Amino acid sequence: MSEDIEAAEKLQKATQTIRDEISKVIVGQKEVIDQIMIA
């Protein structure tokens, strides 16, 4: 079970890092970034 939690936390950190990097290029468009991440 703790492996699942660790994997989820790792995924969350990676997703946030990607979102932060994209937001450096696409400024002020959180909704667009969210749609890109989903696609």
C-alpha positions as a Markdown table, in Angstrom:
| # | Residue | x | y | z |
|---|---|---|---|---|
| 1 | Met | 0.0 | 0.0 | 0.0 |
| 2 | Ser | 2.8 | 2.5 | 0.8 |
| 3 | Glu | 4.3 | 1.8 | -2.6 |
| 4 | Asp | 1.0 | 3.0 | -4.2 |
| 5 | Ile | 1.1 | 6.2 | -2.0 |
| 6 | Glu | 4.7 | 6.8 | -3.0 |
| 7 | Ala | 3.9 | 6.3 | -6.7 |
| 8 | Ala | 1.0 | 8.7 | -6.4 |
| 9 | Glu | 3.1 | 11.4 | -4.7 |
| 10 | Lys | 5.8 | 11.0 | -7.3 |
| 11 | Leu | 3.3 | 11.3 | -10.1 |
| 12 | Gln | 1.8 | 14.4 | -8.5 |
| 13 | Lys | 5.3 | 16.0 | -8.2 |
| 14 | Ala | 6.0 | 15.2 | -11.9 |
| 15 | Thr | 2.7 | 16.6 | -13.0 |
| 16 | Gln | 3.3 | 19.8 | -11.1 |
| 17 | Thr | 6.8 | 20.2 | -12.5 |
| 18 | Ile | 5.4 | 19.7 | -16.1 |
| 19 | Arg | 2.6 | 22.2 | -15.4 |
| 20 | Asp | 5.1 | 24.7 | -14.0 |
| 21 | Glu | 7.3 | 24.4 | -17.1 |
| 22 | Ile | 4.4 | 24.8 | -19.5 |
| 23 | Ser | 3.2 | 27.9 | -17.6 |
| 24 | Lys | 6.5 | 29.6 | -18.3 |
| 25 | Val | 5.6 | 29.5 | -22.0 |
| 26 | Ile | 1.8 | 29.8 | -21.8 |
| 27 | Val | 1.5 | 32.6 | -19.3 |
| 28 | Gly | -1.8 | 33.3 | -17.6 |
| 29 | Gln | -3.7 | 30.5 | -19.3 |
| 30 | Lys | -4.3 | 27.9 | -16.5 |
| 31 | Glu | -7.3 | 26.5 | -18.2 |
| 32 | Val | -5.4 | 25.9 | -21.5 |
| 33 | Ile | -2.6 | 24.3 | -19.6 |
| 34 | Asp | -5.0 | 22.0 | -17.8 |
| 35 | Gln | -6.6 | 21.0 | -21.2 |
| 36 | Ile | -3.1 | 20.3 | -22.6 |
| 37 | Met | -2.3 | 18.1 | -19.7 |
| 38 | Ile | -5.5 | 16.1 | -20.1 |
| 39 | Ala | -5.1 | 15.7 | -23.9 |
